[in-house]
Amino acid sequence: MLAYKITANIEDSDSYNESIEMKDVKKRLNLSAGEYHRLMSTTTALVEKQMLVYENGTSKRTASLRHTDFFPEYDIHPVVTNFVITGEHPKDEVDYSNLYSVLNYFSKLLLQLEDEEITTYKLLLEVKSISQKCTDNIPFSHLLRRLNTEEQTLLLYMNLRWTEGIEEISLVRYLRDIYITLTMSSDMRHSIAEGKIKLIKEGYLQIEENDSFKSDADFSLTKKFRDEFIHTSVKAKEKEFSSKFCTLVKHEEINQKLVFSGELESEITEISKAIGRAKYKQLKKRLKDKKMPMAFTCLLHGAPGTGKTASVYEIATKTKRNILHVDISAIKDMWVGVSEKNLKKIFESYYSATKHFKYEPILLFNEADSLINKRIEANHSVDHMNNAMQNILLEELEKFDGILFATTNLTMNIDNAFSRRFLYKVYFDVPDASLRAKIWRMKAPHLKAKDTAHLAEFTLSGGEIDNVCKRMLVESTIFDKSLGIDDIVKLIKSEMSLKQESTRVGF
């Protein structure tokens, strides 16, 4: 084929750099049907070895599926041309001792497959070669070599997606990304779905049926795989931690000042000391020695705006622990069974975080009313979902090993089973007049003492005082003037108006 192209270019300089058209090859060489068939067999083998590549505009996938393109167009791979001219073999650009170099190369192969520059067969050959060349510096190299080629491909694919922040993969998506036809993918589909592959049997891959679409399933790397291979890699630890259902709040980024009543401040200080880095280690050891539950759990309850969530942030700052802030609304899903799975994944994320960070973070369920309320008789699918989620949460709390805080505004409806599982129960009351005066002095230090004392006469929570202070800033910016005490009182009354309206409902 190379000789043909060189000859064609010499004979016709206008055709230089153009592709090899098999129709012209057959005509120029005067090949019979049998001779052309044998030549096409050879070119197919050269394509698989990437010595020939399909020219843009010719669809290898279409040709292989429909068998209608009898006269494709090829080009000779530049590497081959360079070798013929210079006699030099190309240098291997992949560092097989570096996981990210290997995954980057695998990613390029997937792009070539998507662009129809290579076939699935060629991809599998390359994966087999990768698996043989990987050094022991690749955390899972020994596991990779024990697998067949299709499982090797799956394992590399899962690790690639993990580095991209994708923890769960749809079976349908994976098969579509790797295999051209349903026939090619059917065996792998059944093997994965039925748990017959070695990765599933040995506990490195887990699969869950997708309740939304019964023909699909989701699979992911297990905690066992992450513990054995991902967390042993320094590079993996350098990767920013992320979770689908939790927001990471770094303790060094928290910037706030709080004031508490004497009793509440005492409780906050006690909790902070208990989970301080030195004391917490001692505490865990003593709990373990006494064979007591390892969970350190706190329920913060009280009226809205009294500083429950802010107090958790304050504790995080004092103890230099990060927070995994759970978005409860993101957990709930319209599909049956998905919400329950999402709740379990919260705890999986937390345990991953305990390995990722040097010190155990705080798991925060903010406004957890819907999760810890009394269970009700299930008359609707939503009731079934809520009850199932509560049962899962109870199970997780029973075996929990870490630090967990939950906040709620409604204590009247808390299920007794949950009440027993919280070690600390801290009540947040609306601040009294003296504490409100302290808050006003801290939030608005430009005010005189007599003015803060007057403002403290209005029964506001700390959160409501925050809102009024923000309104003060907005209005002073808009009108370019300092607000007087009468202006601030007007803003306070505006803030309290909603509460006053709610008391009139029903009369």
N, C-alpha and C positions, 0 to 999 in steps of 0.2 A: 504494500500500500504506500509506503514511503517512497519507494522507487517510482511508483506510478505518479505520485504527486510531483516529485522532482522533475521527471520526464515531461509531464504535462506543463509544468511551469516554464521549462526551457523552450518547449516547442511553441508555447503560446504565452508570451510575457503578460498579456492582458489578464490571464487567469491566475496570476500570482496571488498567493494568500487566500484564494477562494477555497471553499470546502471541496471534499471529494464526493462527487455525485455518482452513486452506484449505477445509475442509469447510463451515464457517460462511460463508466468503467466497462460495463457489459458491451456497449456498442464499440468502444475503441479497441478492446481486446477480442472482439468477435466471439464471445463466450456462448456456449450452448446452455440450455436450461439446467442441465446437470452440473456443468462446470460452475455456473453462477451460484447454484445452490451450495456447492462445496465452498466457494469463496465467501458466501454469506455466513456459513458456519464458522469460518476462520475469523471474519470480522466481528462476529458476536463474541467470540472468545477474547479478542483484542479489546473490545469494549469493557468486558468484565474485568480485565487486567488494567483498565484505564489507560491503555496505550492509544486507543482511539476514543474520541468523545463525539457525541451527537452534536451536530451543528444547531445553533439557535433556529427555532422555527420547526424543527423536526421533533416530534414528541415520541420519545422512547417508550413512555408508558402507553400511549395510544397504540403504537406499533405492536407492542407486546400483547396488548389486550385484544385488539381488533384484527390483527394480522392483515391489515389492508395496505400498509406502507412497505411495498416490496422493493422500493428504490430509495432508501434513506440517504441522508447526507452526513458525512463524517468529517472530522478534522483530526489531525495527528496531535496528540498531547505535546505541548511545548517541552516537557521534560524529555520525551523521546527524541525530539528534534535536536535538543541541546546535547544529549548524549552522543548522537550520531556525529554531530559537528565537532564537539570538544573531547569526547571520550570520557567525560567525567560523570560519575554517578551523583544524583542530587543528594544534598545533605538532609538527614532526618531532622525536621524542625520540632519534633515532639520530644519533650523531656519526660521519659517514662518513670522518672523518680519523683515527679511533681504531679499531684492529683489534679490541680487546676489546669496544667498543661494538657494532661490526658483528656479531661472533660472538655476543654476548649476544642481539641481535635475532634472528639466525638460529636460536638455541636456542629462543627463544620461539615462532617459527614452527613448529619441529619439535614442540613441545608442543601447539600448536594443531592440528597435523595428527594427532597421536596421539589427542587428545581429540575428533577429528572436527569441529572448528570450521571448518577449511578443507580444501580438496581438494588433491591433488597438483598439479593444474593451477594453483591459486592460489599454492601454494608456489613453483612454477617462475616464475610471473609476478613474485613478490616478489623472487626471487633475481636475475632479469634486471634489475629496478629497482635492487637493491643494487649489482650489478656496474657499472651505469652511473653511480651516484652516488659510488662509492668514490673518494677523492682519491689522489694520488700518495703520501700518507703511509702508505697501506696497502702493505706491502712487495711484495705480489704483485698489485697492482691492474691493471698492464698485462697480465699473464698472464691474469687473470680476464676482462678484456674481449675477449681473443682467443678465448675458448672459447665453445662453444654453451651453452645454458642448463642442460642436464643435467650437463655437465662442470663448469659453475660451481657447481652444487649439490653435486657430489661434492667439489670442492676446498674449499668452505666447510665441508662436513661433516668432512673429514679434518683441517682446521685446528682445528675446534671440539674434536674428540676429542683432538687433540694437546695442547691446553691443559688437557684433563682428565686428562692422563697416559696416554692410550690411544694406543699407537703403531701397533698392528696392528688392522685391521678385517676381520671376516668379510664376504665378498661377500653371503652370504645375509642377514646382519643388516642391511647397508646397504640392500639392495633392500626388505627388510621394513619398514624405517623410513621409506622414501621413497615407495614405490609401493603402491597399494591392491590391484591384481590382478597375477597372473602375466603376463597379456597385456601390461599396461603396462610391466612390468619386463623382459620377455624380450629386447627389442632392446638395452637397456643391459647386461643380463647377458652377452650374447654379445660385445658390444663390449669390455667390460672383460676378460672371460675370455680373449678372443683377442688382446688388446693392440692394439686398433684405435683406441682413443681418443687424442686429442692429448696428454693428460697422460702416457700411457705411452710414446708415440712420441718425445716430447721428453725423456724421462728424469726426469720429476718424480714419477712414481708407479710403484711396482714391485709385481708380483703373483707370488705363489707358490701352487702347488696345495697344498691342505690334504690331507696324506697320510692323515689320520684319516677324512676324508669326501671321496670323490672328486668329489662333486657341488658341493663348496664350494671356495673359495679365499680366501687372506688377502692383503690389499694394504696398503701403507703408503707414506708419503712417503719419497722417496729422500734419500740424503745430499746429492745435487745440489740438491734443493729446500731442504733445511734450511740448507745453506751459503749459497745465494743469497738466501733470503727470511727464514727464521726467525732465523738468527744475526745478521742485519743489524739486527734490531729490538732496541732497548734493552729493551723490555718483556720480550722472550723471554729475555734474559740475566738479568733479575731473577727469572724463574721458577726455583724450586728444581729442581736437577738430580735426575732419578730414572731408574732402570734396573730392568728386570724381573729381571735375573739378577745384579746387582751391588749391594752395600750401600755407600753413600757414608760414608766415615769422614773427618770434617774434622780436619785436623792440630791445630787449636786446641782440640779437644775431647779429645785424647789426654792422659791423665794417668797416667804410670807412671815408675818408676825402675828401671834395669837396671845390673847390674855384669857385666863380661866379663873373661875371662882376657886377659893382655897381647896375645897374638897375635891373638885374635879381635877385641879392641877396635881394634887397628890396622887390620884389614880393614874393619870397620864404619865407622871414621873415613874411610878412603880412599874407600869407596863414597859416603858422605855428602858428601864434598867434590866428588866427580865429578859428582854430580847436584844440587849446590848451584846456586842460580839463576844465578849469574854464570858459574861454570865450565862448567855444562852447555851453556849457549849457545855458549861457545867450542868445546867438545867437538863439538857437532853441526856447527858450521861446518867444523872440521877433517876430520871424517868425510866430510862432503859434498865437500869439496875433494879428498880422496883417493879419492873414489868408493867408499867402504866402507859396509857396512850401517849404518843409522841407529839400530838397536835397541840399547838399553842393558838387558841382561837378566842377572838374577842367580838362581842356584839355591842355596837354603839347605837343606842336608841334614844329617841326624843323628838321634840318638835323640829320642823323644817328650819334650816338656816341657823341652827345653834352650834355649828362647827364640828359636826361628826366626821365628815370627809376631810375637812381641813386638819383635824386632829390626827388622822392617820398619816397625812403628809408631814405633820409636825414630828410624829414619832419616827417616820422614815428618815427625816433630816437628822434627828438626834442619834439614831442608831446606825446611820450611814447605810441604809438598806434601800434598794430599788423597790418600786411598786409595780405589780402587774394588775392594772385596773381593768376589771371585767366589764364589758359592755353587755349587760343582760339582754337588751333589746336585740342585739345581733345574734344571740344564741338561738332565739325562737324562730322557728321555720314553719311555713304553712304545710309542709309535707310530713306525714305521719312518721314518727320515729327519728326524724333528723334532729329535732331539738334535743332529744335525750343524748344522741351521739355527740352533739356539739358540747353539751355540758361535760361529758367525759373527757373531751379533748381539752377543755379548760385545765383540768388537773394534769393531763399529759403535758401540756405546755408548761405548767408550773414546775413539774419535776425536771423537764428539760432545762428550764431556767436555773434551777438549783445547781445543775452541773455546769451550766454556761458561765454563771457568775461566781466569783470567789466566795461571796457570802449569800446565804439564802435570802431571796426577796420576800416581800409581803404580798400575799394574794388578797386583793380587795374586791369584795362583792358590794358595790355601792347601790343603795336603794334596792335592797334584796327582798322587799316586801312580798313580791309574787312568788318567791322561792321558799320562804320560811313561814308563810301563813298556814293556818290550820287546813288540813286536807279536807276536801268536801266530797260529797257523793257525786260520782261522775255521771252526768246526764248528757254531756256533749263531748265531742272529740277534743275540744280545748281543755275541758276538765280532766279528761284522761291524760292529756299531754302534761298538764301542770302537776297532777298527782305522780305521774311517772318520773318527772324531773325531780320532784321532792324526794322520792324514794332513792333515786340515784345520788342526790346530794347527801342524804343521810348515810348512805353506804360509803361515799367518799370521805365524809367527815369522820366516820368510824375508824377508818384505816389511814387517815391523813397524817403525813409526816412533814410538818412545816409550820409556817406562820400565816394565819388567815384572819382577816377582819371583815365584818359585814356591818352595814349600816341600814337602819330602818326607821321610818317615821311612825309606824304602827306597831305598838307592842301588845295591844289588846288581843290581836289575832295570831300571835306567834304560837306555832305548834309546840307542845311540851317536849316532843322528841328533839326538836331543834334547840330548845332552851337548855336541855341537859348537855348538849354537845358544845356549848360555848363556855369556856373556862372563866372568862371575864364578861360581865354584863355592866356596861357603863352608861349611866343615864345623863343626858344632856338637857338641862332645863333652860328656859328662856332666861337670859342674864338679869339679875336684879339691878336696881338703880345705880348702886355704887360701881358694879362691873360695867354697866353701860357707859358710865362717865369715863371709866378707864379706856374703853374702846373708842369713844369719841375723841379723847385726848391723843390716842395713838394714831387714829385715822385722819384727824384734822388738828394737827398740833398748833395751827395758827390761831385757833379759837381761845378765848379767855376762859378761865376756870369757871366763872359764874355762868357763861354761855353753855359750856359742856354739861354743867350741873342741870341747867334748864332743859337741854335737849334730852338728857337722861331720864327725864320724867315721862317721856313717851315710851311705852312698852314695845320695844323693837328687839328682834333677834340680831345676832352679829351679822348674819347675811343681809338683813334688811338695812342695817346701818351701812354696810358696804355699798348697797344699791344707792342709798341717799348720797353718799360721798361721791359716787360716780356721776350722779345727776348734778351735783355741785360743780364738778369738774367740767361737765358738758356745758352747763349754762354759763359758767364764768368764761368759757372759751368762746361761746357763741356771742354773748353780749359784751365781752371784753371788760368785765368789771368784777369786783369782789362781791360775794353774796353776804348780805347782812343776816342777822339771826332770824328776822321775820321771814326772809326768803327761804332759809333752811327749814323753818317750821312748816312752811307751805309745802316743801318737798316731802317732809315727813308725813304730813297728812295725805298727800298723794300716794305715798308708799303704803299707807295703812288703809286706803280706801277700799281695796279689794277685800280685805278681811272684814271691814264693816259691812260691805254689801252681802258677804256670805252669811253673816249672822241674821240678816233680815229674810233669808230664804225660808218660805213656809209660813210667814205671818201675813 
